[in-house]
Amino acid sequence: MIEDKLLIWRLKSGDSSALASVYEKYKNCLLKIAIGLLNQGSAAEDIVHDVFVSLAQSCDKLKLSGNLKGYLAVSVANHARNINKKIQIKQKARPEQSETGIRNQDKPEQWIVHNEQLNKLNNALAELPYSQREIILLHMHGGMKFAAIAKSQDISINTAQSRYRYGLDKLRSLLNGEVKK
């Protein structure tokens, strides 16, 4: 937390190496969140880069009330939500394109599809309602507390905890079903 405040201070002071330090510190965590929310490696990388570009452009206006990791995780989740909305609008415009067609556009050279277990987990996550998936990823990979998630989504803490619990239960049943096949 103190390290993050120092990094933000350095960013606001114009130290370009501070942005690189923040990027190296949080890129993997943020990438996991974005991949979990989108199930597309290249789009996830784009979101993470967009979040860091936004951070660089607006660092002088940044007023952080929580921790930097949580702020960045919510930014990634918001960007992913916007992309998912655009995808849904495109699907409504072209109903002949299936959801699996969109998911399978990932290129084989992307690192995430090489790991079979992560691929199964991502597919199971993709089957969860978005609200549950987002809370699970923000809590597990973003390290955010339920109170912070609830505040960022303008919901009650009980709602955030319920969505988390229901999402984990559904994930268990999906993954157990996969194992039994």
DAPE-V382227 format. One record per residue. RES is the residue in one small letter. SS is DSSP state (H for helix, E for strand, L for the rest). Layout:
res=RES ss=SS
res=RES ss=SS
This chain:
res=m ss=L
res=i ss=H
res=e ss=H
res=d ss=H
res=k ss=H
res=l ss=H
res=l ss=H
res=i ss=H
res=w ss=H
res=r ss=H
res=l ss=H
res=k ss=H
res=s ss=L
res=g ss=L
res=d ss=L
res=s ss=H
res=s ss=H
res=a ss=H
res=l ss=H
res=a ss=H
res=s ss=H
res=v ss=H
res=y ss=H
res=e ss=H
res=k ss=H
res=y ss=H
res=k ss=H
res=n ss=H
res=c ss=H
res=l ss=H
res=l ss=H
res=k ss=H
res=i ss=H
res=a ss=H
res=i ss=H
res=g ss=H
res=l ss=H
res=l ss=H
res=n ss=L
res=q ss=L
res=g ss=H
res=s ss=H
res=a ss=H
res=a ss=H
res=e ss=H
res=d ss=H
res=i ss=H
res=v ss=H
res=h ss=H
res=d ss=H
res=v ss=H
res=f ss=H
res=v ss=H
res=s ss=H
res=l ss=H
res=a ss=H
res=q ss=H
res=s ss=H
res=c ss=H
res=d ss=H
res=k ss=H
res=l ss=L
res=k ss=L
res=l ss=L
res=s ss=L
res=g ss=L
res=n ss=L
res=l ss=H
res=k ss=H
res=g ss=H
res=y ss=H
res=l ss=H
res=a ss=H
res=v ss=H
res=s ss=H
res=v ss=H
res=a ss=H
res=n ss=H
res=h ss=H
res=a ss=H
res=r ss=H
res=n ss=H
res=i ss=H
res=n ss=H
res=k ss=H
res=k ss=H
res=i ss=H
res=q ss=H
res=i ss=H
res=k ss=H
res=q ss=H
res=k ss=H
res=a ss=H
res=r ss=L
res=p ss=L
res=e ss=L
res=q ss=L
res=s ss=L
res=e ss=H
res=t ss=H
res=g ss=H
res=i ss=H
res=r ss=H
res=n ss=L
res=q ss=L
res=d ss=L
res=k ss=L
res=p ss=L
res=e ss=L
res=q ss=L
res=w ss=H
res=i ss=H
res=v ss=H
res=h ss=H
res=n ss=L
res=e ss=H
res=q ss=H
res=l ss=H
res=n ss=H
res=k ss=H
res=l ss=H
res=n ss=H
res=n ss=H
res=a ss=H
res=l ss=H
res=a ss=H
res=e ss=H
res=l ss=L
res=p ss=L
res=y ss=H
res=s ss=H
res=q ss=H
res=r ss=H
res=e ss=H
res=i ss=H
res=i ss=H
res=l ss=H
res=l ss=H
res=h ss=H
res=m ss=H
res=h ss=L
res=g ss=L
res=g ss=L
res=m ss=L
res=k ss=L
res=f ss=H
res=a ss=H
res=a ss=H
res=i ss=H
res=a ss=H
res=k ss=H
res=s ss=H
res=q ss=H
res=d ss=L
res=i ss=L
res=s ss=L
res=i ss=H
res=n ss=H
res=t ss=H
res=a ss=H
res=q ss=H
res=s ss=H
res=r ss=H
res=y ss=H
res=r ss=H
res=y ss=H
res=g ss=H
res=l ss=H
res=d ss=H
res=k ss=H
res=l ss=H
res=r ss=H
res=s ss=H
res=l ss=H
res=l ss=H
res=n ss=H
res=g ss=H
res=e ss=H
res=v ss=H
res=k ss=H
res=k ss=L
